[in-house]
Amino acid sequence: MKRAFLIRPSLLLWKIANGLHLSLSQLTAESENDIDFIDETDIIPIKDDKVTIYPYFPYDEHKKFEMFKMEIRGNGKMTSAAHHQHSEEYIIVNTGVLEIEVNNQIYSINHNQALRFKSDVPHTYRNPQDTPVNFTATIYYQ
């Protein structure tokens, strides 16, 4: 008997990007202008039943960063593979509570709090509450 395995689309895209040593935003990159005004309704989100990612500013190899908004629904989680060597991630929680596990240490970040960590190791984003958590993430690639 064969077993069927289901993979969430957002996790699959994240794994593909990491496997190719690309940022998640590079998969949806657009041309560069002097000024970019982005409305969330114009962004094609990457989503599954627990996680939605809005890639506001895709990776730019000259600026070496990407910025996105992520929402994790109640009691959801997402595990990320290590990003590029020496990369750093900056998180600001907009609503709710976010737990991030890095190097077997769990950090709890509340509304209007921020966390910076070396993201060249696997890490997990977790929502410990029943209500959604919404946060902005910037990944800097050195």
Backbone torsions as a table, in degrees:
resi	resn	phi	psi	omega
1	MET	NA	131.1	178.7
2	LYS	-85.7	145.4	176.7
3	ARG	-102.0	137.3	176.3
4	ALA	-96.3	134.0	178.0
5	PHE	-113.1	130.5	178.1
6	LEU	-105.5	131.8	177.9
7	ILE	-121.0	132.0	178.3
8	ARG	-65.5	137.4	-178.6
9	PRO	-56.8	-41.7	-178.6
10	SER	-66.0	-37.9	179.0
11	LEU	-69.2	-37.5	178.5
12	LEU	-63.4	-46.1	177.7
13	LEU	-61.0	-41.5	179.3
14	TRP	-61.0	-43.8	-179.2
15	LYS	-67.8	-39.0	177.5
16	ILE	-62.5	-47.2	-180.0
17	ALA	-58.9	-45.9	180.0
18	ASN	-65.9	-39.0	179.3
19	GLY	-64.2	-33.3	178.5
20	LEU	-89.5	2.7	-176.7
21	HIS	57.2	43.2	176.0
22	LEU	-117.7	159.1	171.7
23	SER	-79.7	157.4	177.8
24	LEU	-58.1	-38.9	-178.0
25	SER	-68.2	-25.0	-180.0
26	GLN	-62.7	-25.6	179.4
27	LEU	-70.3	-18.5	-179.4
28	THR	-126.7	25.9	-174.3
29	ALA	-65.6	146.9	176.8
30	GLU	-125.0	175.4	-178.4
31	SER	-68.2	160.7	-177.0
32	GLU	-99.6	135.9	176.5
33	ASN	-119.7	170.8	175.5
34	ASP	-68.7	-35.9	178.5
35	ILE	-134.3	133.2	176.1
36	ASP	-121.1	123.4	172.7
37	PHE	-110.1	120.7	-175.8
38	ILE	-118.0	126.6	173.0
39	ASP	-105.3	135.0	-177.3
40	GLU	-54.1	-31.5	-179.4
41	THR	-68.3	-16.3	178.4
42	ASP	-90.5	-6.9	-177.8
43	ILE	-92.0	135.8	173.3
44	ILE	-87.0	108.9	-176.7
45	PRO	-74.1	154.3	172.4
46	ILE	-102.8	118.2	-171.6
47	LYS	-146.4	159.0	170.2
48	ASP	-142.3	-160.6	-175.3
49	ASP	-72.1	-17.4	-178.1
50	LYS	-121.5	-21.4	-172.4
51	VAL	-131.1	137.3	171.7
52	THR	-129.2	130.0	-179.6
53	ILE	-119.5	129.3	177.1
54	TYR	-112.1	102.9	-179.4
55	PRO	-78.1	89.0	-178.0
56	TYR	-66.6	-51.8	-179.1
57	PHE	-123.9	101.7	-179.4
58	PRO	-62.1	163.5	179.2
59	TYR	-55.1	136.3	176.0
60	ASP	-123.6	116.1	-174.6
61	GLU	-67.0	-19.3	176.7
62	HIS	-82.2	-34.2	-179.7
63	LYS	-92.9	-20.1	174.8
64	LYS	66.7	32.5	176.1
65	PHE	-147.5	165.3	170.1
66	GLU	-140.7	154.2	-178.9
67	MET	-136.9	133.7	179.0
68	PHE	-146.7	160.3	174.0
69	LYS	-105.5	139.8	179.2
70	MET	-128.7	139.9	172.9
71	GLU	-122.9	129.8	175.3
72	ILE	-116.4	120.8	-179.1
73	ARG	-68.8	169.3	-174.3
74	GLY	-48.0	128.5	177.1
75	ASN	60.6	21.5	178.9
76	GLY	-91.6	167.2	176.5
77	LYS	-153.5	160.5	175.3
78	MET	-145.4	131.7	178.0
79	THR	-104.0	133.6	-179.9
80	SER	-112.2	137.7	171.9
81	ALA	-69.2	166.8	178.0
82	ALA	-61.1	139.7	174.0
83	HIS	-84.8	-173.4	-178.9
84	HIS	-55.0	153.0	179.2
85	GLN	-56.5	136.4	179.6
86	HIS	70.8	10.6	178.0
87	SER	-73.1	153.2	178.0
88	GLU	-129.0	145.5	178.3
89	GLU	-119.2	137.1	-179.9
90	TYR	-118.6	123.8	-176.1
91	ILE	-120.3	133.1	171.0
92	ILE	-125.1	122.2	-180.0
93	VAL	-84.5	122.5	-179.3
94	ASN	-88.6	-42.8	176.5
95	THR	-145.5	146.8	176.4
96	GLY	86.0	-161.1	-179.5
97	VAL	-129.3	134.3	179.8
98	LEU	-122.0	134.5	170.7
99	GLU	-108.0	133.9	175.6
100	ILE	-123.0	127.5	177.2
101	GLU	-104.2	121.6	179.0
102	VAL	-135.2	127.8	179.4
103	ASN	52.2	45.3	178.3
104	ASN	62.6	18.0	176.9
105	GLN	-116.0	133.6	-179.9
106	ILE	-104.8	128.5	178.3
107	TYR	-113.9	130.3	178.3
108	SER	-103.9	121.8	-177.3
109	ILE	-117.9	124.5	-179.1
110	ASN	-96.2	172.8	175.7
111	HIS	-47.5	131.7	179.5
112	ASN	67.0	21.5	172.8
113	GLN	-114.5	161.8	-176.6
114	ALA	-135.4	159.8	178.1
115	LEU	-144.1	139.1	171.9
116	ARG	-119.8	136.9	177.3
117	PHE	-150.8	156.8	174.5
118	LYS	-71.0	119.0	-173.6
119	SER	-102.9	20.8	176.7
120	ASP	-90.3	24.1	173.9
121	VAL	-133.1	155.9	176.3
122	PRO	-58.0	145.5	179.6
123	HIS	-150.2	156.0	-176.4
124	THR	-126.0	133.9	173.8
125	TYR	-100.3	130.9	-176.5
126	ARG	-137.6	137.1	174.1
127	ASN	-103.6	110.2	-176.6
128	PRO	-83.7	-0.9	-175.6
129	GLN	-110.4	171.2	178.3
130	ASP	-80.0	-21.3	-178.8
131	THR	-96.6	155.9	-177.6
132	PRO	-63.7	151.7	170.1
133	VAL	-112.6	138.8	-177.9
134	ASN	-127.3	127.7	-178.8
135	PHE	-146.1	158.6	177.3
136	THR	-106.2	133.4	-179.7
137	ALA	-123.9	136.2	172.4
138	THR	-123.0	128.4	176.9
139	ILE	-111.4	124.2	179.2
140	TYR	-105.3	124.3	-179.1
141	TYR	-104.9	113.7	-179.4
142	GLN	-84.3	NA	NA
